Amino acid sequence: MPSPFPGMDPWLEGEEVFPDLHDSLIFLLKEAINTALPPGYVATSRNRVWVDDELRREPDVALFGKDREPGSSSSAIALAGLVAVGQQLTPEPIEEPYLEIVSAKGKRLVTAIEIISLTNKRAGEQGRKTYTDKQHEYRLSGVHLVEVDLLRRGPHVAATPLAHLRKIFGEFDYHVSVVVAGAVPRYHAAGIKLVDRLPEFAIPLDTNVPPVTVNLQPLLDRCYDSGKYAALTSYREPCDPPLTPEQQVWAEGILRAKGLLP
């Protein structure tokens, strides 16, 4: 069953579905890029790993004591007047896939492709800092950067300045942006409204090598089918983040026409 919407399905932006969509879209994007790449280039997947633990902070007051005796454990310490309520859990590492296009000879990094995730947009989280640090690294290394943002929530984190995008596209909901590396980086983008189909976009390679083009909409449609997102999505519930009143009227019209709303 395809998504009822012509472009991005706003109900897929929630915490329950989007992480799976992110990873599935990365996989299909790699497949599509490798099909289109000329000889001498390969798209490979990589994982960015970090631990995001808000509890790990320096204390306001620190007490230092002599070394413990062998075999002693802090778990054996009794604290008068207090009740044991649990212990700190070790946070699980978070893995986030992204793509790199490398030259087949020498494995030189040419282009990075990122689908912006929920954690990339959350202020104060390690995932956001890790992402922006990577953007800076790409720029210093002369690597082209392609970013796909299918999230209406959160601040703008793509490398292409928001002012550039709004000057050309006005208000938009999603976007694809490309930073072409060079002494003076060049920005290319497609601003996408909720009512629009997701676009085709060009991925730059080396100088004098034609870019390859990928069509994003069929990949999203395949993710919707293979992920069985229809079974995970309740279109009777408000989507998160909420739509504008005009978007809500438009979305309800589509859902009623598809028999998904009474």
VEXDRENGU-640838 format. One line per 5 residues: number of its first residue (from 1); for each residue x, y, z of N, C-alpha, C. Coordinates in nm, 3 decimals. Each point is the difference from the previous one (the first is absolute). Layout:
BEGIN
NUM) X Y Z X Y Z X Y Z  ...
This chain:
BEGIN
1) 0.084 -0.120 0.000 -0.084 0.120 0.000 0.088 0.125 0.000  -0.014 0.087 -0.101 0.082 0.121 -0.003 -0.049 0.103 0.100  0.086 0.096 0.030 -0.041 0.110 0.087 -0.114 0.077 -0.066  -0.096 0.048 0.078 -0.111 0.076 -0.060 0.042 0.137 -0.052  0.116 0.048 0.040 0.040 0.135 -0.036 0.091 0.001 -0.123
6) -0.005 0.108 -0.077 0.081 0.005 -0.123 0.149 0.012 0.026  0.038 0.057 0.115 0.141 0.018 0.032 0.033 -0.062 0.134  0.054 0.079 0.091 0.030 -0.048 0.134 -0.130 -0.018 0.078  -0.008 -0.108 0.075 -0.114 -0.025 0.088 0.032 0.061 0.136  -0.071 0.105 0.043 0.037 0.066 0.126 -0.018 -0.087 0.122
11) -0.081 -0.107 -0.011 -0.018 -0.090 0.114 0.123 -0.089 0.021  0.092 0.001 -0.095 0.122 -0.080 0.015 0.110 0.074 0.077  -0.025 0.123 0.039 0.103 0.080 0.068 0.008 -0.027 0.150  -0.089 -0.083 0.052 -0.005 -0.024 0.144 0.114 -0.087 0.049  0.017 0.000 0.131 0.108 -0.074 0.066 -0.008 -0.150 -0.026
16) -0.121 -0.053 -0.019 -0.017 -0.144 -0.013 0.042 -0.050 -0.138  -0.015 0.082 -0.102 0.019 -0.047 -0.137 0.126 0.057 -0.065  0.030 0.127 0.024 0.105 0.064 -0.080 0.137 -0.066 0.012  0.044 -0.045 0.118 0.131 -0.066 0.003 0.010 -0.119 -0.095  -0.108 -0.079 -0.010 0.002 -0.113 -0.093 -0.001 0.049 -0.144
21) -0.080 0.104 -0.028 -0.002 0.057 -0.134 0.138 0.053 -0.038  0.065 0.067 0.091 0.134 0.054 -0.023 0.096 -0.109 -0.047  0.005 -0.110 0.075 0.094 -0.106 -0.032 -0.037 -0.072 -0.129  -0.130 -0.021 -0.023 -0.045 -0.068 -0.122 0.030 0.085 -0.123  -0.021 0.130 0.013 0.024 0.090 -0.113 0.149 0.007 -0.034
26) 0.085 -0.003 0.102 0.145 -0.004 -0.024 0.036 -0.124 -0.082  -0.056 -0.115 0.036 0.031 -0.125 -0.071 -0.042 0.008 -0.146  -0.123 0.048 -0.026 -0.048 0.008 -0.138 0.074 0.108 -0.078  0.038 0.107 0.067 0.075 0.106 -0.066 0.136 -0.052 -0.046  0.065 -0.079 0.083 0.128 -0.058 -0.040 -0.016 -0.087 -0.123
31) -0.104 -0.080 -0.002 -0.027 -0.087 -0.114 -0.022 0.081 -0.127  -0.081 0.106 0.011 -0.029 0.083 -0.117 0.124 0.074 -0.050  0.081 0.050 0.092 0.120 0.073 -0.039 0.100 -0.093 -0.068  0.020 -0.118 0.055 0.095 -0.093 -0.061 -0.043 -0.043 -0.139  -0.131 -0.009 -0.023 -0.050 -0.033 -0.133 0.034 0.110 -0.100
36) 0.000 0.125 0.047 0.021 0.114 -0.089 0.146 0.043 -0.013  0.086 -0.039 0.093 0.138 0.048 -0.001 0.078 -0.052 -0.120  0.088 0.083 -0.057 0.087 -0.048 -0.106 0.111 -0.088 0.057  0.069 -0.075 -0.085 0.112 -0.080 0.048 0.102 0.088 0.073  0.057 -0.055 0.105 0.101 0.073 0.076 -0.051 0.060 0.128
41) -0.132 -0.012 0.027 -0.058 0.053 0.123 -0.090 -0.104 0.065  -0.005 0.003 0.132 -0.082 -0.093 0.077 -0.066 0.076 0.115  -0.128 -0.025 0.023 -0.070 0.053 0.117 0.004 -0.104 0.111  0.048 0.039 0.115 0.010 -0.091 0.114 -0.072 0.060 0.120  -0.048 -0.086 0.088 -0.068 0.048 0.121 0.099 0.002 0.115
46) -0.015 0.098 0.086 0.081 0.016 0.119 -0.092 0.022 0.119  0.050 -0.024 0.120 -0.077 0.025 0.121 0.071 0.102 0.087  -0.074 0.101 0.041 0.050 0.096 0.098 -0.050 -0.048 0.136  0.089 -0.011 0.098 -0.034 -0.059 0.130 0.030 0.101 0.110  -0.093 0.015 0.094 0.024 0.084 0.116 -0.085 -0.048 0.116
51) 0.033 0.047 0.118 -0.080 -0.026 0.120 -0.055 0.133 0.047  -0.131 0.008 0.014 -0.065 0.123 0.042 -0.056 -0.021 0.139  0.073 0.045 0.101 -0.040 -0.024 0.138 -0.004 0.133 0.075  -0.120 0.053 0.018 -0.016 0.128 0.067 0.042 -0.005 0.148  0.011 -0.122 0.055 0.033 -0.012 0.141 0.149 0.014 0.028
56) 0.082 -0.011 -0.103 0.144 0.006 0.022 0.046 0.145 0.002  -0.004 0.060 0.118 0.043 0.138 0.016 0.090 0.009 0.122  0.085 0.100 0.002 0.086 0.016 0.116 -0.084 0.046 0.119  0.025 -0.054 0.118 -0.079 0.041 0.117 0.038 0.139 0.047  -0.094 0.064 0.070 0.029 0.131 0.058 0.105 -0.011 0.110
61) -0.002 -0.111 0.075 0.097 -0.025 0.107 0.054 -0.140 -0.018  0.132 -0.016 0.001 0.060 -0.132 -0.015 0.075 -0.036 0.127  -0.015 -0.124 0.044 0.071 -0.050 0.118 0.099 -0.106 -0.045  0.123 0.011 0.044 0.103 -0.095 -0.037 0.047 -0.072 0.125  0.019 -0.133 -0.008 0.046 -0.078 0.114 0.114 -0.090 -0.041
66) 0.056 -0.071 0.099 0.110 -0.091 -0.029 -0.053 -0.121 -0.076  0.094 -0.071 -0.063 -0.039 -0.116 -0.080 -0.074 -0.102 0.085  -0.097 -0.067 -0.063 -0.073 -0.105 0.070 0.087 -0.124 0.016  -0.038 -0.081 0.099 0.066 -0.129 0.017 -0.039 -0.091 -0.116  0.088 -0.092 -0.040 -0.034 -0.094 -0.106 -0.130 -0.073 0.032
71) -0.084 -0.010 -0.102 -0.125 -0.074 0.017 -0.113 0.084 0.053  0.028 0.124 0.045 -0.108 0.083 0.052 -0.082 0.054 -0.115  -0.123 0.034 0.028 -0.090 0.048 -0.104 -0.087 0.110 0.055  -0.028 0.101 -0.084 -0.086 0.109 0.044 -0.142 -0.048 0.026  -0.038 -0.115 -0.060 -0.136 -0.050 0.019 -0.022 -0.048 0.143
76) 0.112 -0.021 0.075 -0.014 -0.049 0.137 -0.016 0.113 0.100  0.009 0.125 -0.047 -0.009 0.114 0.091 -0.144 0.022 0.042  -0.023 0.009 0.131 -0.134 0.029 0.052 -0.007 0.147 0.037  -0.108 0.066 -0.037 -0.018 0.142 0.029 -0.117 0.016 0.095  0.030 0.041 0.124 -0.103 0.011 0.103 -0.107 0.101 -0.040
81) -0.124 -0.038 0.020 -0.112 0.089 -0.027 -0.043 0.007 -0.144  0.066 -0.077 -0.090 -0.035 0.000 -0.142 -0.040 -0.139 -0.044  -0.086 -0.007 -0.097 -0.047 -0.127 -0.055 0.060 -0.019 -0.138  0.055 -0.117 -0.027 0.055 -0.030 -0.133 -0.114 -0.003 -0.102  0.015 0.076 -0.108 -0.106 0.007 -0.101 0.045 -0.052 -0.136
86) 0.123 -0.039 -0.014 0.047 -0.053 -0.127 0.143 0.042 -0.025  0.048 -0.027 -0.120 0.135 0.036 -0.037 0.000 0.053 -0.142  0.103 0.078 -0.031 0.008 0.058 -0.134 0.025 -0.109 -0.102  -0.077 0.005 -0.109 0.016 -0.094 -0.108 0.106 0.051 -0.097  0.075 -0.092 -0.056 0.098 0.037 -0.102 -0.073 0.030 -0.129
91) 0.013 0.121 -0.055 -0.074 0.032 -0.122 0.050 -0.080 -0.119  -0.094 -0.039 -0.085 0.036 -0.074 -0.120 0.055 0.096 -0.105  0.105 -0.038 -0.072 0.048 0.085 -0.109 -0.108 0.017 -0.107  -0.008 0.118 -0.058 -0.094 0.028 -0.107 0.076 -0.006 -0.132  -0.055 -0.074 -0.097 0.062 -0.010 -0.131 -0.090 0.067 -0.103
96) 0.060 0.076 -0.090 -0.076 0.073 -0.101 0.069 -0.019 -0.135  -0.067 -0.065 -0.096 0.064 -0.024 -0.129 -0.003 0.123 -0.091  0.100 0.010 -0.084 0.006 0.101 -0.105 0.078 -0.061 -0.116  0.010 0.072 -0.112 0.064 -0.054 -0.119 0.122 0.083 -0.039  0.097 -0.067 -0.059 0.115 0.066 -0.059 0.022 -0.054 -0.140
101) 0.030 0.088 -0.092 0.044 -0.042 -0.133 0.151 0.013 -0.004  0.066 -0.110 -0.028 0.146 -0.002 -0.002 0.047 -0.042 -0.138  0.123 0.039 -0.034 0.060 -0.048 -0.123 0.039 -0.145 0.018  -0.025 -0.081 -0.100 0.029 -0.143 0.012 0.150 -0.024 0.021  0.082 0.085 -0.058 0.144 -0.011 0.019 0.042 0.098 0.108
106) 0.062 -0.049 0.103 0.049 0.085 0.106 -0.102 0.036 0.106  -0.127 -0.035 -0.026 -0.107 0.024 0.099 -0.004 0.146 0.046  0.021 0.091 -0.093 -0.005 0.143 0.032 -0.145 0.045 0.016  -0.030 0.069 0.110 -0.136 0.046 0.025 -0.031 0.118 -0.091  -0.110 -0.012 -0.076 -0.039 0.102 -0.096 -0.124 0.077 0.047
111) -0.103 -0.075 0.040 -0.129 0.061 0.036 -0.059 -0.073 0.120  -0.057 0.074 0.092 -0.073 -0.058 0.113 -0.149 0.029 -0.019  -0.084 -0.099 0.033 -0.145 0.014 -0.011 -0.061 -0.027 0.136  -0.075 0.095 0.051 -0.060 -0.009 0.133 -0.151 0.016 -0.010  -0.074 -0.084 0.071 -0.141 0.025 0.026 -0.009 0.049 0.144
116) -0.043 0.122 0.018 0.001 0.061 0.133 -0.099 -0.074 0.090  0.046 -0.033 0.120 -0.078 -0.081 0.093 -0.059 0.087 0.111  -0.085 -0.062 0.081 -0.058 0.069 0.115 0.108 0.046 0.096  0.099 -0.085 0.026 0.105 0.036 0.096 0.090 0.110 -0.053  0.013 0.012 -0.133 0.080 0.109 -0.056 -0.060 0.137 0.030
121) -0.131 0.002 0.025 -0.069 0.129 0.016 -0.027 0.037 0.145  0.026 -0.088 0.093 -0.031 0.030 0.139 0.111 0.082 0.064  -0.033 0.120 0.042 0.099 0.086 0.064 0.049 -0.062 0.129  0.129 0.009 0.024 0.057 -0.048 0.125 0.038 -0.146 -0.002  -0.035 -0.074 -0.105 0.033 -0.142 -0.004 0.134 -0.021 -0.069
126) 0.068 -0.106 0.040 0.129 -0.031 -0.059 -0.013 -0.030 -0.148  -0.114 -0.059 -0.040 -0.021 -0.032 -0.140 0.007 0.122 -0.089  -0.053 0.111 0.047 0.004 0.124 -0.079 0.142 0.053 -0.012  0.074 0.000 0.111 0.138 0.048 -0.005 0.086 -0.089 -0.088  -0.020 -0.132 0.011 0.076 -0.092 -0.083 -0.026 0.027 -0.148
131) -0.126 0.030 -0.031 -0.037 0.026 -0.140 0.063 0.129 -0.052  -0.011 0.107 0.076 0.056 0.127 -0.046 0.153 -0.005 -0.006  0.061 -0.076 0.088 0.146 -0.020 -0.008 0.037 -0.069 -0.131  -0.082 -0.097 -0.041 0.026 -0.072 -0.124 -0.018 0.092 -0.121  -0.101 0.086 0.004 -0.016 0.099 -0.107 0.127 0.083 -0.016
136) 0.054 0.046 0.111 0.121 0.082 -0.002 0.117 -0.079 -0.059  0.008 -0.126 0.036 0.107 -0.085 -0.051 -0.011 -0.016 -0.152  -0.122 -0.020 -0.050 -0.019 -0.011 -0.145 0.048 0.128 -0.070  -0.037 0.115 0.056 0.036 0.127 -0.063 0.152 0.017 -0.005  0.068 -0.030 0.109 0.145 0.015 0.003 0.070 -0.099 -0.092
141) -0.064 -0.115 -0.025 0.062 -0.105 -0.081 -0.034 0.012 -0.148  -0.080 0.099 -0.038 -0.036 0.016 -0.141 -0.094 -0.107 -0.050  -0.088 -0.049 0.086 -0.095 -0.106 -0.035 -0.136 0.063 -0.029  -0.063 -0.039 -0.112 -0.136 0.044 -0.028 -0.094 -0.058 0.107  -0.107 0.073 0.029 -0.096 -0.046 0.101 -0.142 0.014 -0.052
146) -0.073 -0.112 0.002 -0.142 -0.003 -0.036 -0.079 -0.027 0.127  -0.100 0.084 0.029 -0.082 -0.017 0.120 -0.148 -0.003 -0.038  -0.070 -0.100 0.053 -0.143 -0.016 -0.023 -0.070 0.021 0.134  -0.086 0.100 0.008 -0.070 0.031 0.125 -0.149 -0.023 -0.021  -0.052 -0.109 0.058 -0.142 -0.035 -0.010 -0.070 0.019 0.134
151) 0.050 0.094 0.079 -0.057 0.027 0.132 -0.039 0.148 0.011  -0.125 0.025 0.034 -0.044 0.139 0.020 0.040 0.052 0.137  0.021 -0.088 0.094 0.031 0.042 0.137 0.146 0.041 0.013  0.026 0.076 0.104 0.138 0.030 0.037 0.063 0.111 -0.081  0.119 0.043 0.043 0.070 0.109 -0.069 0.061 -0.046 -0.131
156) 0.037 0.095 -0.081 0.070 -0.028 -0.125 0.144 -0.041 0.032  0.041 -0.118 -0.045 0.137 -0.046 0.028 0.079 -0.029 -0.127  -0.062 0.007 -0.116 0.072 -0.026 -0.124 0.108 0.106 -0.021  0.103 -0.037 -0.075 0.112 0.091 -0.022 -0.038 0.119 -0.087  -0.094 -0.019 -0.092 -0.048 0.111 -0.082 -0.076 0.099 0.088
161) 0.039 0.126 0.004 -0.065 0.096 0.091 -0.150 0.012 -0.025  -0.076 0.007 0.107 -0.146 0.011 -0.011 -0.039 0.127 -0.075  0.075 0.108 0.018 -0.032 0.125 -0.069 0.008 -0.017 -0.152  0.097 -0.079 -0.048 0.011 -0.027 -0.143 -0.124 -0.072 -0.050  -0.045 -0.100 0.076 -0.115 -0.079 -0.042 -0.127 0.084 -0.003
166) -0.021 0.078 0.104 -0.124 0.080 0.007 -0.002 0.111 -0.105  0.116 0.051 -0.035 0.006 0.103 -0.103 -0.051 -0.053 -0.134  0.029 -0.126 -0.028 -0.039 -0.061 -0.128 -0.138 -0.063 0.007  -0.028 -0.074 0.108 -0.121 -0.083 0.005 -0.110 0.056 0.090  0.028 0.104 0.077 -0.099 0.047 0.096 -0.017 -0.103 0.111
171) -0.124 -0.022 0.041 -0.026 -0.101 0.102 -0.004 -0.139 -0.064  0.057 -0.097 0.069 -0.001 -0.139 -0.048 -0.003 -0.091 0.121  -0.030 -0.127 -0.024 -0.010 -0.097 0.109 0.121 -0.092 0.008  0.052 -0.040 -0.114 0.114 -0.092 -0.007 0.097 0.056 -0.104  0.117 -0.056 -0.005 0.091 0.044 -0.105 0.111 -0.102 -0.024
176) 0.056 0.009 -0.120 0.125 -0.070 -0.034 0.100 0.109 -0.034  0.117 -0.005 0.061 0.101 0.102 -0.029 0.135 -0.066 -0.027  0.076 0.065 -0.085 0.131 -0.052 -0.042 0.103 0.110 0.016  0.108 -0.032 0.068 0.115 0.090 0.009 0.108 -0.056 -0.092  0.029 0.073 -0.107 0.106 -0.040 -0.092 0.131 0.059 0.052
181) 0.092 -0.087 0.035 0.124 0.043 0.063 0.086 0.081 -0.096  0.081 0.087 0.057 0.091 0.081 -0.079 0.056 0.110 0.088  0.087 0.082 -0.059 0.055 0.113 0.076 -0.113 0.088 0.051  -0.103 0.017 -0.083 -0.123 0.067 0.041 -0.113 -0.101 -0.021  -0.053 -0.061 0.106 -0.105 -0.101 -0.016 -0.122 0.059 -0.072
186) -0.064 -0.084 -0.083 -0.121 0.040 -0.071 -0.117 -0.082 0.053  -0.114 0.066 0.014 -0.118 -0.063 0.057 -0.106 -0.022 -0.108  -0.058 -0.120 0.001 -0.114 -0.032 -0.087 -0.106 -0.065 0.088  -0.126 0.023 -0.032 -0.104 -0.053 0.089 -0.133 -0.013 -0.072  -0.087 -0.078 0.061 -0.141 -0.009 -0.040 -0.084 0.015 0.125
191) -0.079 0.107 0.007 -0.094 0.016 0.109 -0.127 -0.077 -0.031  -0.052 -0.072 0.099 -0.111 -0.092 -0.024 -0.115 0.035 0.095  -0.117 0.020 -0.056 -0.120 0.019 0.082 -0.070 -0.134 0.020  -0.084 -0.005 0.101 -0.069 -0.125 0.033 -0.078 -0.054 -0.119  -0.054 0.088 -0.083 -0.083 -0.043 -0.113 0.083 -0.050 -0.117
196) 0.132 0.019 0.003 0.087 -0.033 -0.113 0.047 -0.145 0.005  0.025 -0.055 -0.118 0.074 -0.126 -0.007 0.145 0.027 0.039  0.064 -0.101 0.057 0.142 0.014 0.029 0.076 0.003 -0.132  0.107 0.076 -0.009 0.063 0.027 -0.129 0.106 -0.101 -0.040  0.037 0.008 -0.127 0.128 -0.053 -0.044 0.108 0.101 0.040
201) 0.118 -0.049 0.029 0.108 0.094 0.032 0.133 -0.057 -0.049  0.091 0.092 -0.031 0.130 -0.037 -0.054 0.102 -0.011 0.112  0.086 -0.099 -0.011 0.107 -0.023 0.098 0.133 0.025 -0.068  0.076 0.101 0.046 0.125 0.034 -0.068 0.109 -0.104 0.027  0.086 -0.013 -0.101 0.118 -0.086 0.012 0.124 0.087 -0.024
206) 0.101 -0.054 -0.063 0.121 0.078 -0.025 -0.022 0.100 -0.113  0.088 0.100 -0.006 -0.002 0.096 -0.110 0.012 -0.074 -0.133  -0.079 0.042 -0.098 -0.003 -0.059 -0.135 -0.067 -0.137 -0.004  -0.058 -0.044 0.113 -0.079 -0.123 0.001 -0.146 0.040 0.021  -0.090 -0.038 -0.090 -0.140 0.042 0.015 -0.060 -0.052 0.131
211) -0.085 0.079 0.064 -0.067 -0.048 0.121 -0.098 -0.111 -0.033  -0.036 -0.076 0.102 -0.103 -0.103 -0.017 -0.129 0.052 0.061  -0.113 -0.046 -0.053 -0.130 0.047 0.045 -0.077 -0.112 0.066  -0.064 0.031 0.111 -0.080 -0.097 0.075 -0.139 0.059 0.020  -0.102 -0.083 -0.019 -0.139 0.041 0.021 -0.043 -0.047 0.138
216) -0.029 0.094 0.089 -0.026 -0.032 0.139 -0.139 -0.060 0.024  -0.101 0.044 -0.076 -0.137 -0.043 0.029 -0.020 -0.151 -0.010  0.047 -0.067 -0.107 -0.018 -0.146 -0.006 0.068 -0.073 0.116  0.110 0.055 0.050 0.068 -0.064 0.112 -0.084 0.011 0.127  -0.061 0.116 0.023 -0.088 0.016 0.115 -0.120 -0.094 -0.011
221) -0.056 -0.012 -0.120 -0.115 -0.089 -0.020 0.037 -0.145 0.031  0.119 -0.041 -0.041 0.044 -0.137 0.031 0.017 -0.020 0.149  0.054 0.101 0.068 0.013 -0.009 0.147 -0.136 -0.016 0.066  -0.099 0.073 -0.047 -0.134 -0.005 0.058 -0.057 -0.141 -0.013  0.020 -0.060 -0.118 -0.052 -0.136 -0.023 0.076 -0.103 0.081
226) 0.133 0.000 -0.013 0.080 -0.105 0.065 -0.002 0.012 0.151  -0.013 0.122 0.051 -0.004 0.020 0.145 -0.137 -0.019 0.061  -0.101 -0.024 -0.086 -0.139 -0.016 0.048 -0.041 0.116 0.089  0.035 0.121 -0.044 -0.030 0.118 0.081 -0.149 0.026 0.011  -0.079 -0.049 -0.096 -0.145 0.018 0.009 -0.054 -0.065 0.127
231) 0.060 -0.115 0.039 -0.045 -0.069 0.121 0.046 0.071 0.126  0.102 0.083 -0.010 0.055 0.070 0.117 -0.058 0.140 0.017  -0.078 0.044 -0.098 -0.044 0.139 -0.004 -0.150 0.009 0.021  -0.042 0.083 0.094 -0.142 0.028 0.022 -0.029 0.140 -0.051  -0.065 0.007 -0.117 -0.028 0.130 -0.059 -0.116 0.071 0.069
236) -0.064 -0.067 0.094 -0.104 0.066 0.079 0.060 0.084 0.113  0.126 -0.026 0.031 0.069 0.077 0.104 0.076 0.116 -0.064  0.014 0.111 0.071 0.078 0.113 -0.056 0.144 -0.042 -0.024  0.058 0.050 -0.108 0.141 -0.033 -0.024 0.087 0.091 0.086  0.123 -0.043 0.019 0.094 0.070 0.087 0.128 0.024 -0.078
241) 0.037 0.127 -0.024 -0.063 0.123 0.047 -0.130 0.029 -0.074  -0.087 0.083 0.058 -0.130 0.025 -0.061 0.011 0.076 -0.132  -0.103 -0.015 -0.082 -0.009 0.072 -0.125 -0.059 0.140 0.023  0.021 0.088 -0.095 -0.070 0.128 0.004 -0.147 -0.026 -0.032  -0.089 0.094 0.033 -0.143 -0.021 -0.033 -0.023 -0.030 -0.148
246) 0.068 0.071 -0.089 -0.015 -0.025 -0.144 0.049 -0.139 -0.036  0.115 -0.039 0.054 0.053 -0.134 -0.028 -0.093 -0.107 0.054  -0.059 0.023 0.116 -0.091 -0.097 0.060 -0.121 -0.024 -0.090  -0.057 0.106 -0.053 -0.115 -0.014 -0.092 0.041 -0.079 -0.123  0.117 0.033 -0.055 0.049 -0.071 -0.119 0.023 -0.147 0.030
251) 0.066 -0.031 0.112 0.031 -0.139 0.035 -0.128 -0.080 0.025  -0.095 0.059 0.071 -0.125 -0.072 0.027 -0.076 -0.029 -0.129  0.006 0.091 -0.096 -0.064 -0.025 -0.129 0.060 -0.120 -0.070  0.133 -0.011 0.003 0.067 -0.115 -0.062 -0.035 -0.128 0.074  0.004 0.004 0.132 -0.026 -0.121 0.079 -0.144 -0.047 -0.018
256) -0.095 0.092 -0.012 -0.139 -0.040 -0.024 -0.016 -0.061 -0.139  0.067 0.060 -0.097 -0.008 -0.053 -0.136 0.058 -0.140 -0.010  0.097 -0.031 0.086 0.062 -0.133 0.002 -0.073 -0.097 0.093  -0.107 0.046 0.065 -0.075 -0.086 0.091 0.065 -0.021 0.134  0.094 0.088 0.037 0.071 -0.015 0.126 -0.060 0.085 0.112
261) -0.094 0.087 -0.036 -0.077 0.077 0.098 -0.147 -0.007 -0.038  -0.090 0.004 0.098 -0.143 -0.005 -0.031 -0.046 0.130 -0.067
